[in-house]
């Protein structure tokens, strides 16, 4: 069996001249644009076998799609990150913060960790929402906690642009399963990135800091483990549900001149085969935002 290793590290400086970008993907997500550039053409090197197994066609190595952790079948971290990237782009495309948008937190009176029950309750909630607000668009995100309990967060929007009159009493009656919290959506530069961090990062105490030294972020005096909540999503769980009337991110050919770059990160990927031969590739990610016009 081949011993083929890949090292990924952040990279500073310019991409070497001998390495040209062979692949690019530019997505328009409302006022935000996501751009990815790679010095290689993406190809599938994985073939599914029976059950949860797959074979890496490049190395011949056989692995499980979702290995067990502490005896529990967990999702693949990489697949979850892809789901949350898509979620971030969907939120950014449709929500900007404004009078026609609301953010709801839906909780249960008793501890609930059954996905089937949550899906059923959301189906009922959606029917009630549509009767009360025919122009409603929504994204429901299920959030697990270390205790095993689940909450649901809902991003709501009236597509006709009217002011959203959702109050606590209305939301409580529509949900009917427990407590609710109704908030106005805040107007931030990248609302999708804000909420995905909210859904995936987990607050910890000072005693846990030494366990996760490389993933700690601090905000408003609190410490969080970046992406830690991803470990609590069970196998095959549908993390979010979306209404059909949401806009989808769309591919474009180039960055408009009306946008300014707000974020950039580069990665260097070093492949090493069993003979010690190495090959370097580079990946660059950018975000651009439409510039605000001066008065």
C-alpha positions in Angstrom: 0.0 0.0 0.0 1.3 3.4 -0.9 2.1 5.9 1.8 0.9 9.2 0.2 0.7 12.2 2.6 -0.6 15.6 2.1 0.5 18.6 4.2 -1.7 21.8 4.1 -0.4 25.0 5.5 -1.2 28.7 5.1 1.0 30.5 2.7 2.3 34.0 2.6 3.5 35.8 -0.5 2.9 35.5 -4.2 2.2 32.2 -5.9 5.4 31.0 -7.8 5.4 32.0 -11.5 5.8 28.4 -12.5 2.5 27.7 -10.9 -0.5 29.1 -12.8 -4.1 28.8 -11.7 -5.8 26.1 -13.7 -9.2 26.3 -12.0 -11.4 29.1 -10.7 -14.9 29.3 -9.2 -16.5 32.7 -8.6 -19.9 32.9 -6.9 -22.1 35.9 -6.5 -23.8 35.8 -3.1 -25.8 39.0 -2.9 -23.4 41.8 -2.3 -20.6 39.3 -1.4 -18.5 37.4 -3.9 -16.6 34.2 -3.1 -13.7 33.3 -5.3 -11.5 30.2 -5.3 -8.4 29.7 -7.4 -6.4 26.5 -7.7 -3.2 25.5 -9.5 -4.7 22.1 -10.3 -7.8 20.8 -11.9 -10.0 19.1 -9.3 -10.6 15.4 -9.9 -12.3 12.7 -8.0 -9.8 10.2 -6.6 -12.4 8.4 -4.5 -14.5 5.4 -5.4 -17.3 4.1 -3.0 -17.2 0.5 -1.9 -19.8 -1.4 0.0 -21.2 0.1 3.2 -19.3 3.1 4.5 -16.0 2.2 2.9 -14.3 4.0 0.0 -11.0 3.5 -1.8 -8.5 6.3 -2.6 -7.7 5.5 -6.3 -4.4 7.4 -6.0 -3.1 5.5 -3.0 -5.1 2.3 -2.9 -6.0 3.0 0.8 -9.4 1.9 2.0 -11.2 4.0 4.6 -14.6 4.7 6.2 -16.6 7.7 5.1 -17.6 8.4 8.7 -15.3 6.8 11.3 -16.4 6.2 14.8 -15.3 8.5 17.7 -15.6 7.3 21.2 -17.8 4.5 20.0 -20.3 6.8 18.2 -20.6 7.1 14.5 -19.8 10.7 13.6 -20.1 12.8 10.4 -17.0 13.4 8.4 -15.7 16.9 9.4 -14.8 17.8 5.9 -18.3 17.0 4.6 -19.8 19.2 7.4 -17.5 22.1 6.6 -18.8 21.9 2.9 -22.4 21.9 4.2 -21.7 25.1 6.2 -19.9 26.8 3.4 -23.0 26.2 1.2 -25.2 27.5 4.1 -23.1 30.6 4.5 -23.4 31.4 0.8 -27.1 30.8 0.9 -27.6 33.1 3.9 -25.5 35.8 2.4 -27.4 35.7 -0.9 -30.8 36.2 0.7 -30.3 38.1 4.0 -28.8 41.5 4.6 -30.6 42.7 7.8 -33.6 44.9 7.5 -37.2 45.4 8.4 -38.4 42.4 6.4 -36.2 39.9 8.2 -36.3 38.2 11.6 -34.1 35.7 13.5 -35.9 33.2 15.7 -34.6 30.7 18.3 -37.0 27.8 18.9 -36.6 25.6 21.9 -38.4 22.6 23.5 -40.0 22.4 26.9 -38.4 19.1 27.4 -35.0 17.7 26.2 -35.4 16.7 22.5 -32.7 15.0 20.5 -34.9 13.0 18.0 -34.3 14.3 14.4 -37.6 12.8 13.2 -39.6 14.7 15.8 -37.8 17.9 15.0 -38.5 17.5 11.2 -42.1 16.8 11.9 -42.4 19.8 14.2 -40.8 22.0 11.6 -43.2 20.8 8.9 -46.1 21.9 11.1 -44.4 25.2 11.9 -43.8 25.9 8.2 -47.5 25.3 7.4 -48.5 27.7 10.1 -45.9 30.3 8.9 -47.2 30.2 5.3 -50.8 30.7 6.4 -49.8 33.7 8.6 -47.3 35.1 6.1 -47.9 34.0 2.5 -44.7 35.8 1.3 -42.4 34.0 3.8 -39.0 32.6 3.0 -37.0 30.7 5.6 -33.9 28.8 6.5 -34.2 26.5 9.6 -30.9 25.4 11.2 -30.8 22.6 13.8 -28.3 23.2 16.6 -27.1 20.4 18.8 -25.6 20.9 22.2 -23.2 18.8 24.2 -26.0 17.9 26.6 -27.8 16.1 23.8 -30.6 18.7 23.6 -31.5 20.5 20.3 -32.6 24.0 19.4 -33.7 25.3 16.0 -32.7 28.7 14.6 -34.8 30.2 11.9 -33.9 33.0 9.5 -37.1 34.4 8.2 -37.8 36.9 5.5 -40.8 38.5 3.7 -40.1 38.4 0.0 -42.5 41.3 -0.7 -40.3 43.7 1.3 -43.0 44.5 3.9 -42.1 45.2 7.5 -42.1 41.9 9.5 -44.6 42.2 12.4 -43.5 38.9 14.0 -43.8 39.3 17.8 -42.9 36.9 20.7 -46.6 36.0 21.2 -47.1 35.2 17.5 -43.9 33.2 17.3 -44.7 31.3 20.5 -48.2 30.3 19.1 -46.8 29.3 15.7 -44.1 27.2 17.2 -46.1 25.6 20.0 -43.3 23.4 21.3 -41.7 25.6 23.9 -39.9 28.9 24.4 -39.0 31.2 21.5 -36.8 34.3 21.0 -37.4 36.9 18.3 -34.7 39.2 17.2 -34.1 41.6 14.4 -31.4 40.6 11.9 -28.3 42.7 12.4 -26.8 44.5 9.4 -23.2 43.3 9.2 -20.7 43.1 6.3 -21.1 39.4 5.8 -24.3 38.1 7.6 -23.7 34.5 6.4 -20.3 34.3 8.0 -21.6 35.8 11.2 -24.4 33.2 11.6 -22.4 30.2 10.5 -19.8 31.0 13.2 -22.7 31.4 15.6 -24.0 27.9 14.7 -20.7 26.0 14.6 -18.5 27.5 17.3 -19.0 26.4 20.9 -18.3 28.3 24.1 -15.9 26.7 26.6 -14.6 27.4 30.1 -11.0 28.4 31.0 -10.3 24.8 32.2 -10.8 23.5 28.6 -8.4 25.9 26.9 -5.4 23.6 27.2 -7.3 20.8 25.4 -7.9 23.0 22.3 -5.0 25.4 22.0 -5.0 25.8 18.2 -8.8 26.3 17.8 -9.6 28.9 20.5 -11.1 32.2 19.5 -12.2 35.0 21.8 -15.2 37.3 21.4 -16.7 39.7 23.9 -14.7 38.3 26.7 -15.7 34.7 26.0 -13.7 31.8 24.6 -15.0 29.5 21.9 -13.7 26.4 20.1 -13.8 27.1 16.4 -16.1 24.5 14.7 -16.5 22.3 17.8 -20.2 22.1 17.5 -19.8 20.1 14.2 -18.8 17.1 16.3 -22.3 16.9 17.8 -24.2 16.5 14.5 -25.2 12.8 14.2 -24.8 10.7 11.1 -27.1 11.6 8.2 -28.9 14.4 10.0 -30.3 17.1 7.8 -28.7 20.2 9.3 -30.9 22.9 7.6 -34.1 23.1 5.7 -34.8 25.9 3.2 -37.8 27.3 1.4 -37.9 27.0 -2.4 -38.4 30.7 -2.9 -34.8 31.6 -1.8 -32.3 32.8 -4.3 -29.3 30.6 -5.1 -25.7 31.8 -5.4 -24.8 32.2 -9.1 -21.6 31.6 -11.0 -20.0 34.6 -12.7 -16.9 34.9 -14.9 -15.0 37.8 -13.2 -15.1 40.2 -10.2 -17.1 43.4 -10.9 -15.2 46.6 -10.6 -17.9 47.8 -8.1 -16.5 45.4 -5.5 -13.5 45.6 -3.0 -11.6 42.7 -1.7 -12.3 42.1 2.0 -10.6 38.8 2.7 -7.8 36.7 1.3 -6.1 33.5 2.4 -3.6 31.2 0.6 -2.7 27.6 1.2 0.2 25.5 0.1 -0.4 21.8 -0.4 2.6 19.5 -0.4 2.1 16.0 -1.7 4.7 13.3 -0.7 4.7 9.8 -2.2 6.3 6.7 -0.7 9.6 7.4 -2.5 9.9 10.9 -0.9 9.0 12.7 -4.1 7.1 16.0 -3.5 4.7 18.1 -5.5 3.5 21.5 -4.5 0.1 23.0 -5.3 -1.5 26.3 -4.3 -5.0 27.4 -3.4 -6.3 30.9 -2.9 -9.6 32.0 -1.5 -11.0 35.6 -1.7 -14.1 37.5 -0.6 -15.2 40.7 -2.2 -18.0 43.0 -1.1 -19.9 45.6 -3.1 -18.5 49.1 -2.3 -20.9 51.5 -0.6 -21.4 54.6 -2.7 -20.6 57.9 -1.1 -23.3 60.5 -0.7 
